[in-house]
Amino acid sequence: MNEPSGDKRSEYLTARQLADQLQVSESTINRLRRGGRIPALYVTDRIVRYSLKDVRRALGRNSERAHGEHEAAFVNDAQMGFDDLFVEFDEPDEP
């Protein structure tokens, strides 16, 4: 029943430790948590811990979802040039 000490502790990180692992700022971690983009474990009202595995999984899903939406918008779309952007300026409006 007794688990070796350190096993559980190493699985959960503080915001600072998670920020170091993900190479972002601690404020970014807090913003992602408040926005519901990464899961957090609330030990108390003021003590928050993160599972690196769960956070990476959540960020991967968010990244895949955003990448999928971006890709879907441009599937079989030719690259646009300046001529495509300024088409409406070439044709004068009829009164």
C-alpha positions in Angstrom: 0.0 0.0 0.0 2.8 2.4 0.7 4.2 3.9 -2.4 7.8 4.9 -2.6 8.1 8.5 -1.6 9.1 10.7 -4.5 7.1 8.9 -7.2 4.0 10.9 -6.7 5.9 14.1 -6.0 7.9 13.9 -9.2 4.7 13.5 -11.3 3.3 16.9 -10.2 5.0 20.2 -10.9 4.6 23.7 -9.7 3.8 26.5 -12.3 7.5 27.5 -12.2 8.7 23.9 -12.8 6.2 23.4 -15.6 7.2 26.7 -17.2 10.8 25.5 -17.2 9.9 22.2 -18.8 7.8 23.9 -21.5 10.2 26.8 -21.9 7.5 29.4 -21.4 7.0 32.0 -18.6 5.2 31.2 -15.4 2.6 33.8 -16.3 1.9 31.9 -19.5 1.2 28.8 -17.5 -1.2 30.7 -15.2 -3.0 32.2 -18.2 -3.4 28.8 -19.8 -4.8 27.4 -16.5 -7.2 30.2 -16.1 -8.4 29.8 -19.7 -9.0 26.1 -19.2 -6.4 25.1 -21.8 -4.3 23.0 -19.4 -5.5 20.8 -16.5 -4.5 21.7 -13.0 -4.8 20.0 -9.6 -5.9 22.3 -6.8 -4.3 21.1 -3.6 -5.7 24.1 -1.8 -7.2 27.4 -3.0 -3.6 28.7 -3.4 -1.6 25.6 -4.1 -1.8 24.4 -7.7 0.1 21.5 -9.3 0.3 20.2 -12.8 0.9 16.8 -14.4 3.4 17.3 -17.2 2.0 14.3 -19.1 -1.6 15.7 -18.9 -0.5 19.2 -19.8 1.4 18.0 -22.8 -1.6 15.9 -23.9 -3.9 18.9 -23.5 -1.6 21.2 -25.4 -1.1 18.5 -28.1 -4.9 18.2 -28.6 -5.3 22.0 -28.8 -2.4 22.2 -31.2 -3.8 19.4 -33.4 -7.3 21.0 -33.3 -6.0 24.4 -34.3 -3.7 22.9 -37.0 -6.6 20.8 -38.4 -8.8 23.9 -38.6 -6.1 25.9 -40.3 -5.3 23.1 -42.7 -9.0 22.5 -43.5 -9.4 26.2 -44.5 -6.6 25.9 -47.1 -7.0 22.4 -48.5 -6.6 22.5 -52.3 -6.3 26.3 -52.2 -3.7 27.8 -54.5 -1.3 30.3 -52.9 -2.6 33.8 -53.2 -0.6 36.6 -54.6 -0.9 40.4 -54.5 -3.0 40.3 -57.7 -5.6 38.2 -55.8 -5.7 40.6 -52.9 -6.2 43.7 -55.0 -8.7 42.4 -57.5 -11.5 44.7 -56.1 -9.3 47.7 -56.7 -8.7 46.9 -60.4 -12.4 46.9 -61.3 -14.1 50.3 -60.9 -17.5 50.3 -59.1 -20.4 50.9 -61.4 -22.8 53.8 -60.3 
